[in-house]
Amino acid sequence: VQGRLMQRIGGVYRSLGDLDKARPLLAGALSRLRRGGADALEIAQAQHDLGYMLVFSTDFDSAEALLRKSLATTQARLGYGNVQTAQVLNNLVFTFLRSGRHVPEGESMLRAALPAIRTGVGEESESVALTLYHLCWSLSAEGRMVAADSTCSQDFALWRRIYPGAYPNTEYALSQLFEVQRTLAQY
């Protein structure tokens, strides 16, 4: 119980951007869950939560290692088409993108995650929009600007439907779309 509680509180601190408070709570939660003989999926979720937080503190190698462990367990237990597996895939690719490393399988991982996310949480969801955002980013990093333009346009339109008014993620999507279209105009 204490490990799960630490995990929840750590997640709240991560969401608030207080990584100094989130890190020890999430690391402690993972340690307690391991020692307490928690189910493999609970441990995988704790690995995911800590790994995802580490992306924001720019500890990319540790983040990748934890997310890969989480993915292996989640994929083995729930399958490739499960929404939880898809979310871990999405955040693993986000780790690559955020660290500036180009990983060729990033696009295929995101494309594989999209159907599960769409089925699991619905088309008009932040999870789908974030996956499209990461896919656009990945395509841009590969220099595939025509494909990136199409994906960015879909992403921006989806954010606008989800949040018709001003919203930070809508602005990020518009900025990304602008950069892709600006690059296309140069060629």
N, C-alpha and C positions, 0 to 999 in steps of 0.2 A: 504494500500500500504506500509506504513512504517513497519508494522509487518512482511509482506512478505520479504521486503528488509533486515530487521534485521535477519530474519531466514536464508536467503541466505548467508549473510556475516558471520553469526555465523557458518554456515556449512563449509564455506571456512576455517575459523580459526580452527575448529575442524579437518578438513582434514590436515591442516598444523601442527597439534599437539599443537597449542596454546590454551589450554583449559581455561586459565585465561581470554582471550578475548572472547572465544566462549560462555562461560557459561552465562554472563549477556546479551549477544545479543540474545541467544536462549530463555532464560527465559523471557526477555522483549518482544520478538516476540510472545511467547505463551500468555502472559498477554494482549498484544495489540489485538491479534486476538480474545481472549475471550471477552474483553470489546467492541470490534468493531462489535460484532455479526457475526463473520465469520462463514462460513459453518462448520458443524461438522467434515467433512473430512479434512478441512484445519487445524482445531484445533487438530485433531488426528495426522496429519503429524507433526505439531509443537511439540506435546507431544512425538512422536517418535524421532524426531531430538534431543530434549533436553535429553530424556532418553538415547538414544544411546551415546551421548556425556558424560553423567554422568557415564556410564560404564568405560570409559577411565580415569575418575577422581576418580574411585573406590568408588563412592557413589551408591553402588549396590541396596540398599533398595529403594532409590528415583528413580533410573533407572527402577527397576522392576515395581514400582507403575505406573510410566508414560507409560511404554511400555504396561502394562496390560490394562490401560485405552484406549490407542491408538488401541490396538488389539480389544477390545470390540466394539469400534465404527467402525473400519475398517471392521471387520467381519460382523457386523450387516448391514452395508451399501453396501459393495461390495461382500460379500460372502467369504466362506472359500477357494475357488479355485482361488481367484484373486491374481495377483502378488504382489500388495501392501500389502495385508493381509499376504501373505507368507513371505515377507521381514520383517514385524513386528514380526512374529513368529520366524523367523531365529534369529533376534537380541535379542528377549526375551530369547531364549535358550542360545545364546552367553553370555548374562548377567549371567545366572546360571553357565555356565562353567567357565567364567572369575572369578566369585566370589568363585569358589571352592565348590559350593553347587551341590550335585547330585540331580537332579530332574528326577524321573522315566519317566515322560511324555515327556521329552526332545527329545528322539528318535522318538516317534510317531509324535510329532509336526514337527520335521524336515522332516520326511518321508512324512508327509501330505503336507508340503510346497514345496517339490521338483517338483512334477508335474506342479504346477502352475508357478513356476519359469521357468522351462524348456519350458513351453508353452508360457509364457509371454515374455521372453528375449532370448530364444534359448538355446540349449544344450551346445554350446561352448561359455559359458559366465562366467565372474567372479562371478556372483551371484550363478550360479550352483556350481562352484568350492568352493566358501565359504560355501555354505550349506553342501556340501560333507565333507569339512574340519571340520565343527562343528559336523556333524554326526559321523565322525571318532573319534573326541575328546570325544563325548558323549559315544560312544560304548567302548572306552578305559577306561573311568571313571567307566563304569559298569563292567569292567573286561571281556568283550566279545571280546577277542583279535582276534579270527578267523574272525568274522564279521568286526572288526575294520581294520584288514589287507586288506581285500577285498575292503572296502570303501576307505581306505587311498591310496591304489594302483590306484583306479579309479580317486581319487582326484589329485594325483601327475601326472598321465598321462594327465588329463585334463589341469592342469596348464602348462605342457610342450607343449601341442598343442596350447594353447592360447599365451604363451610367450616362444618361442623356446630357447631363450637365457637366461641368468641369470636374475632372477626377485625375489624380496624378498619373495613373497607368494609361489613361486615354492620351494624356499629353506625351508620355514616353513613346507610345505607339505612333502618334503623329510625327514626333521627332524622328523616329526610326524610318518611317515611310518617307519623310522629306529627304533624309540622307540618301536613301536608296534611289529616289527619283532624281536627286541632284547628281548622283554618280552616273545614272543612266543618261542624263542630259549631256554630260561631258563626253560621251562616246558616240 
